[in-house]
Amino acid sequence: MDKVLVTGGLGFIGSHTVIELQNDGFEVVIIDNLSNSSIDVLEGITAISGKSPLFEQLDLKDKSAVQNFFSKHKDIKGVIHFAASKAVGESVQEPLLYYENNLNTLIYILQELTAKMASNFIFSSSCTVYGQADNMPITEDAAIKPAESPYGNTKQIGEEIIKDTCKVKSNFNAIALRYFNPIGAHPTAEIGELPIGVPQNLVPFITQTGAGLRDALSVFGDDYPTPDGTCIRDYIHVVDLAKAHVVALKRLLNKKNTSNYETFNIGTGVGSSVLEVIHSFERVSNKSLNYKIADRREGDVISAYADTTKANEELGWKAASSLDEAMLSAWKWEQKIRGL
């Protein structure tokens, strides 16, 4: 069994990826500082996969702790790096916190990995690197636009750091996965998205409104140049996204990569408007959702959905779940954690 490190492995996407790795026979070590996650997620991972991953609670901003970890775990064959702060609004208010947490931690890990004989690295990137793309769907060759937020900028800079490292370290192999909009939960409802405070993302706000935690959902703008006037995004089931990480890691381990730095869009290839997501929830939950139209929100792009041709053909990966399936899993998870 190859040993894999998953940083931020108790978070939303990280925890689902740990399960898929364990189901595929990998031995997983998780690093998480629990700043935006719960230790209880370990129980959910174990319940689903029947295996308990190794867990180390440490802060990746502590360079000596990172060095000590890698000196203790010399047999790690690959790293999937999720650990990062990710709230766009907060990043605007706290830019230095975001640059320190998202970039220093990346650098400390890469310093350890590039000192090894050979290393494999999967980076959690984002479609935010494209900004408002000129053409839809978005291909990997689309222009990288100026970032809309410090969070988005950390993803752009992170990719540049990895790319520059790959140029001078031929034994270092990396893939940046540019996610579109992960939603949903594990079908067992043992793990799912656990936003702290008011949700920053659409789907948990929808499910919390459906569960009665929120009075109403605000739809920010209905006058965009889209079929129903609301913004369009590419919503991908988190389990599909998790499986993409396993496929990408195996591509590097099996030396199937065509260069030592590659990028792939990870989405469904289908754009769904905010109102379509609301109507999907209403279908699967048999509930009528209380929502109101509000003013546009600064920084929101009109439309963003992926061209997934490269991931489909080169990675051999394709999203399998529909929007309704993802929304149903998110609703089942919400019902479970609220005791409904």
N, C-alpha and C positions, 0 to 999 in steps of 0.2 A: 504494500500500500504506500503510495506516494504521500508525503506529508505536505499539507498546504496551509499557509497562514492566511486567515481572513481578518483584516482589520475592520473595526466597526461591525463585527459579525453578529452582534445582538440587535442591530438596527433593522429597519423594515426590509430593505433589499438584501442586506447581509445575511440575515437569519434564514431567509428563503433559499439563498445560495448555499449556505452551509448544509441544509437538508439535501439539496440536489447533489452536492459533492459527496456527502456520506452515502447517499443512495447509489452513487457511481463507484463506490469503493475507496474513496480517498480518506486518509486520516486528516482531520481538521483541527487546527489550533486557532482559537479566537483571541484577538486582542480587542478590548473595548474599555473605555474609561467610564462608561455608564452615564455620561453627561446628557445624552439624549436617548437613552434606552433603559431597559429594566432587566435585572438579573433573572426575573421570572421567565424571560424568553428562552433561557436554557432548558427549562422544563418542557416547554412546547416543542423545541427542537428534538429533545430526547424522546418525547412521546410519539412524535411522527416517525422519526427515523429508526428508533430502537437503539440508537447509539448516542452517548454523551460526548460531545467534543471537549478537548482540552480547553481551558479558559484561563486567561491571564488578564487581570484588571490592571492596566497601566496606561499612563498618559504618553502618547507618542511625541508630545512636545518636549519630553524629558529625554535628551539625547543619550545620556548614560544608560537609562532604562532600555532604550532601543538597542544599544550596543550589547547590554547584558543579555537581552532576550535572544539575539542572534548568536551569541557565543554559547548559549545553553541549547539552542535548537539549530545545530549545524546541518541537519539533514532535511531542511525545508527545500522542496523542489519548485515551489511556486508561491507567489503572493497575489492575492486579490485585495486591492486597496479601496475600501469604501469610506474609512474613517475621515470625516470632514464635517464642518458646519455647513448647513445648506438652506437656511431661510433667507430668501432674497431681501425682504424688508429689513430684517435685522442686520444684514451685511451692509446696507446703506447707512444704518445708524452706527455700526461698530466695524468700520473697515479694517482697522489694525488687528482686531481680534480674528477676523476672517483670514487676513493674509498670514498672520502668525500660525493659526491652527491648520489651515489648508495647505500652506506651502512648506513651512518648516518640517512638518511631520513627513511630508512626501520626500523631502531632501534627506532626512535622517535615514529613512528606509532605503532609498536608492544608494546612499553611501555604503550601507552594509551589503546590499545585494551586489553592487559592482565590484566589491572586494572578493566575491566568490568566484570560483572557476567558471561557473555558468549559472544564469538565473533567468527566471521567467516571471513576468509582471503584467497583471491586468489592472488597468486604471479605470475607475468609475468616473467617466466624463459625462457630458451633457449636451443636448441639442442647443442649449443657451449659447454655445460658441458661435452659432450661425446668426444670432440676432434675428431681425426680420429678413429672411432670405429673399432674394430677388425672384426665385422661381420655386414652384411646388411641383412634385414632391422634392424634398431636399436630398441631394446626393452628397457623398463624402467629399466631392471636389468643390462644393459650394464655398463661396468666400467666407472667411472668418471675419465677422463684423466687429466693430468696437463693442465691448461688453456693455450691457445695460445696467450692471450692478457689480459691486466688488465680488459677490459670490461667483457670478458668471466669469469675471476676470480671473479668479483663482483657477477655474477650469481651463481657460485659455493658457494661462501661464504654466499651469501644471503640465499640460500637453507639450508646451515648448521645452520645459525642463527635461521631460522624458525623451523627447525627440533629440535634443542636443546631447543627452547622455548616450543614446543609441548610436549617434554618429561617431563617438570616440571609444565606445565599448562594444566591440563586436560580439563578445560573449554574453551581452545583456539583450534579452528579447522582450519586447513589450507590445501590448495591444491596448489601445484606448477605445472603450465602448461608449459611444455617444447615445445616451438614453433619451427617449422622448418622455412620455408621462406615465410612470409606473402607478398602477392602481390595483385594487383587489386584495385578496388575502389567500392563505393556504386553504384548499377545499375542506380540510379537516376542522377549520376554525380554531386551531390550536395556536396559531400565530397570525399577526396581521399588522396593519399600520397603527402605531400608538402615538399620535401627536400630543405633545405637551402643551397645555393651554389651548388657545384658539387655533384651530387648524389653519395652516398656510395654503393647503391644497384643496382643490374643488371637491374631490370625492369624499374625504372624511367629513367635510362640512355638510355635504349632502346627507350622509348617513347619520350624522349627529342631529341634523334637523329632522330627519325621518324618525329618529328615536326620541325626539322631544327635548333634547339638550339645548337646541338653538331655536329661537322663535321663528326665524325666517332666514332664507338663503338670499344673499345679494348676488345678482347677475350684473357684472360690471360692463354695462354698455350693450345696447341692442341696435346700434346704428353703424356697425362695422360693414365693410363691403363683402359680406358673406351671405349665403342663401337665406339665413334667418336673422342676420344682423349680429349674432354673437360670435365670439372668438372660436377658432378651430384649433384643436390639438390632436395629437396622435397618442391615444391612451392604450398602454400595453399592460397585460396581466403580469403581475410581479413574478409568478411562477415561470412564465415564458421568458422573462428577463433573466431570472436566476439560471435557467437552463443555458442561456446564451453564454454566461460566464464559464460554465463547465466546458462547453464546446470550444470556447476561445482558449482556455487553459490547455486543453488536450491538443489543440492545434500547435501550441508552442512546445509542449512536452514531446509531441511526436514529430517535431521539426517540419511541420507542414507550412509554416509561414513563408511568404515570398520575400520578405525583408525583415530586419529586426525591429522595425517600428511600423505598426499597421493601425488603421482606424476603421471602425465599422459603426454604421447607424443601427441602433436597436429599437425598432418600433413595429407597428403592424402594417404601415404603409397606407393606412386609412385615416382620414381626418374626421373628427367628430366635433360638432359644435357644443357649446355649453348647454344649450337647450336640449340637444339630442342626448347628452349624458343624463340630464334631469329626467327626460322621458324614459330612458332606459331604466333608471332606478324605479320610476313609478310602475313600469311594466313588471319588473321582477319582484317588487315588494308588495304590489297591490295597494300602494298608499299614494295619496295625492300630496305632493310636496308644496309647502308654503314658500314661494319665492317672489322676490320683487326686483324690478329693474332699477339699477343704480347708475351713477355716473361712471364713465370710463375710468379705469385705474391706470395711473402713469406707469409706463414701462411695459405694458402688455403688448405683445406683437399680435397682429391680426390673425395670422395663420401659420402653423408649423406642423408638417407631417412628413414622415420619412419616405425616401426611396430606399427600400430594403433589398434591392437586387444584389448588392455586393455581399451582404450578410447571408442571403438565401443561397447564392451560388458558390461563394468562396468559403464561407464558414460551414455551409450545409445546415443552417439553422433557419427556422421560420416560426413566427408566432402562431400559436394554435387556437387560442381562446378568443371568443367574441366579446364585444363590449358588454352584452347582457350577462355573459358568464362571469366576467370580471366584476360587474356591479353586484351580482347576486352573492359572490363570495365576500365582497366588502360588507354587504348588508348582513350576512350570516355572522361575520366576525363582530360587527357592531352589536348585533342582538346578543351574542354570547357575552361580551365584556360588560354589557349593560344589564344582563340578566333578564332579557325580554322574552 
